[in-house]
Amino acid sequence: MRTSLSPDYQIDAPETRDRVMHFLNGIGVPARYEDGATGFSEGCCIAQGALHVDPACRISTILHEAGHLAITPRRFRSLMNGNLYAGHREMLKVVDEAGVYPDDPLYRAVIQCSDPEATAWAWAAGTELGLPGEEIVRDDEYGGDGEAIRLALQMRAYIGVHGLAHAGFCAIRERNGVAAWPRLHFWTQEVGFPEYVPAGE
């Protein structure tokens, strides 16, 4: 991965954006261009588990919003629509009503679906695509803390990295030949409901 921008590198180049969109569709995150698309993030919106992207949207925004879908267990992705908080609440309600135990992989996945994990996923995806850090997380993003967040991600000190690890996406440190952050074991969260029936039912 590039660590700094070369003088001839163009941020948000259309061909790079196309490559990102192709990557997302290839890993199972539905993404399509839509003129004027916008939502919580400018130029990009999530609609019933799919990503709608204005052709001028920042690549950093596309990666981050895609991260929200990728880290959400497939069973619940259709709940992600517009304001993600409503989808998160419904997802937690379903898991609670199903009696999923706190130590179950599905429960762990559900509680690791917050904004820091989406940021960490975006960094891993951008790294996989060979993008410079300054394009994956821009300086003026995250309330102007983009540079500090990039540094934390590079040092494996960002909270979202640990959230992804708890959800099974990655290892913090390489062990027994298993690659560590920012390499992911898988790109989308596919864990489903446990086979067992909770006690008392």
KAJORA-V749820 format. One record per run of one state. SS is the DSSP state (~ for helix, > for strand, _ for the rest). FROM is the first residue (numbers start at 0). TO is the last residue. Records with the same first field share a line. If there is no record, write none. Layout:
SS: FROM-TO, FROM-TO
//
This chain:
_: 0-12, 27-29, 33-39, 41-42, 47-48, 53-57, 71-72, 79-82, 97-103, 111-113, 128-131, 136-144, 154-157, 166-173, 175-176, 178-200
~: 13-26, 58-70, 73-78, 83-96, 104-110, 114-127, 132-135, 145-153, 158-165
>: 30-32, 40-40, 43-46, 49-52, 174-174, 177-177
//
